Amino acid sequence: MPDEAAHKHHRRSIRLKEYDYASEGGYFVTLVTNQRQHLFGEVVDGEMRLTVFGRIAREEWFETQRLRPNVELLVDEFVVMPNHIHGIIWLHEDASYTTLVRAYRDTPLRSPSNSLGAIIRGYKGAVTTKINTLRRVKGEPVWLRNYYEHIIINEKDYENIANYIHDNPVNWGIKDEYFS
């Protein structure tokens, strides 16, 4: 009989097993704050009013593009909400990155520095560090452990997602909001 303790904290991955998450393309992501805390601000009359923590979440999102040459992020494809963020990450081919990926693929326990997972880890880590510095605490979680991602498959899919991101503040509190 399998050891129950070993399986107690096992989490089923929502990622596609055979998909290369460093592949060129668009990825819609949602990250949620720990315990769904409203750290980033509040929605007033359909507009998001950011706290200092919300401004950090926004600034670090776009800092990602500066640090990673194969990442493109657009202002209209990102929103900070009281307890989560939504955004689209565009990954582009980069010759130096492709060489790096090939070198890492045969090395166990290493992740290419520009895979979607690595990008999200870097973003979450930067936001957490800055927020915890302001709070004068160490190791306090800011985010839930995982994140939601969706590979954008066509123009219609993109349009639906872009509209969802754009309309998120206006719809906050009107519909049965999963993240509220």
C-alpha positions in Angstrom: 0.0 0.0 0.0 1.4 3.4 -0.9 2.6 5.7 1.9 -0.2 8.2 2.5 2.2 10.8 3.9 4.2 10.8 0.7 1.0 11.5 -1.3 -0.5 14.0 1.1 1.1 17.1 -0.4 1.2 15.9 -4.0 -0.3 18.4 -6.4 -1.6 17.5 -9.8 -0.1 19.7 -12.4 -2.3 21.5 -14.9 0.6 21.8 -17.3 0.6 19.9 -20.6 3.1 17.1 -20.1 4.7 17.2 -23.6 4.5 20.9 -24.2 7.6 23.1 -24.2 6.7 26.1 -22.1 9.7 28.0 -23.5 8.1 27.8 -27.0 7.3 31.0 -28.9 3.7 32.1 -28.4 1.3 33.8 -26.1 0.4 32.7 -22.6 -2.4 34.0 -20.5 -1.5 33.8 -16.8 -3.3 34.5 -13.5 -1.5 34.7 -10.2 -3.5 34.9 -6.9 -2.4 36.4 -3.6 -1.9 34.1 -0.6 -5.2 33.5 1.2 -6.8 35.8 -1.5 -5.8 38.8 0.5 -6.6 42.2 -1.0 -3.0 43.4 -1.0 -3.0 45.3 -4.3 -5.8 47.9 -3.9 -9.5 48.2 -4.4 -11.9 48.7 -7.3 -13.8 51.9 -7.1 -16.4 52.7 -9.8 -14.9 50.2 -12.1 -11.3 51.4 -11.8 -8.5 49.8 -9.9 -6.8 52.0 -7.3 -3.4 50.5 -6.5 -1.8 50.4 -3.1 2.0 50.6 -2.9 2.0 46.8 -3.1 -0.2 47.0 -6.2 2.3 49.4 -7.8 5.1 47.0 -7.0 3.2 44.1 -8.7 2.7 46.3 -11.8 6.2 47.7 -12.0 7.8 44.2 -11.6 5.6 42.8 -14.4 7.1 45.2 -16.9 10.6 44.9 -15.4 10.4 41.3 -16.5 10.5 42.4 -20.2 13.6 44.5 -19.5 15.4 41.5 -17.9 14.4 38.9 -20.4 15.0 39.8 -24.1 12.6 37.1 -25.4 9.6 38.4 -23.4 7.1 41.0 -24.7 4.5 42.5 -22.4 1.9 45.0 -23.4 0.1 47.5 -21.1 -3.3 46.6 -22.5 -2.8 43.0 -21.7 -2.2 43.2 -18.0 -4.3 44.1 -15.0 -3.6 44.2 -11.2 -6.7 43.5 -9.2 -7.2 43.6 -5.4 -6.0 40.0 -4.9 -4.7 38.7 -8.2 -3.1 39.7 -11.5 -4.0 38.7 -15.1 -1.6 39.1 -18.0 -0.4 37.9 -21.3 3.2 36.9 -21.8 4.5 36.7 -25.3 7.6 34.6 -25.8 9.7 35.2 -28.9 12.6 33.2 -30.4 16.0 34.5 -29.4 19.1 32.8 -30.8 21.1 33.0 -27.6 18.2 31.6 -25.6 17.7 28.7 -28.0 21.4 27.7 -27.5 20.9 27.9 -23.7 17.7 25.7 -23.9 19.6 23.0 -25.8 22.4 23.1 -23.2 20.0 22.7 -20.3 17.7 20.1 -21.8 20.1 17.3 -21.0 20.9 18.6 -17.5 18.6 17.3 -14.7 17.0 19.6 -12.2 17.6 22.8 -14.3 15.1 24.9 -15.9 15.8 27.2 -18.8 15.9 30.8 -17.6 13.3 31.9 -20.1 10.6 29.2 -19.7 7.2 30.4 -18.6 7.7 28.7 -15.2 11.0 30.5 -14.7 9.5 33.8 -15.7 6.7 33.4 -13.3 9.0 32.3 -10.5 11.2 35.4 -11.1 8.3 37.7 -11.1 6.7 36.3 -8.0 10.0 36.3 -6.2 10.8 39.9 -7.1 7.3 41.1 -5.9 7.5 39.1 -2.7 11.0 40.4 -1.9 10.0 44.0 -2.4 6.7 43.7 -0.5 8.2 41.9 2.4 11.0 44.5 2.6 8.4 47.2 3.0 6.5 45.1 5.5 9.8 44.4 7.4 9.2 40.7 7.4 11.1 37.7 5.9 9.5 34.7 4.3 5.9 35.9 4.4 4.0 34.5 1.4 2.5 37.0 -1.0 1.2 34.5 -3.6 -0.6 31.2 -3.7 1.9 28.5 -4.6 0.8 27.8 -8.2 -0.6 29.9 -11.0 -3.1 29.4 -13.8 -1.9 29.5 -17.4 -3.5 29.1 -20.8 -1.7 28.8 -24.1 -3.3 31.2 -26.6 -4.3 29.1 -29.6 -5.7 31.6 -32.1 -6.9 35.2 -32.7 -10.4 34.5 -31.3 -8.9 33.0 -28.1 -6.6 36.1 -27.8 -9.5 38.5 -28.3 -11.6 36.8 -25.6 -8.7 36.9 -23.2 -7.7 40.5 -23.9 -11.3 41.6 -23.4 -11.5 39.6 -20.2 -8.4 41.4 -18.9 -9.6 44.8 -20.0 -13.1 44.3 -18.4 -11.9 42.8 -15.2 -12.1 46.0 -13.0 -15.5 46.9 -14.4 -16.9 43.4 -13.7 -15.4 43.2 -10.2 -18.2 42.6 -7.8 -20.9 42.5 -10.5 -20.6 38.9 -11.3 -19.8 35.9 -9.2 -16.1 36.7 -9.1 -13.9 33.6 -8.4 -11.1 35.8 -7.0 -13.2 38.2 -4.8 
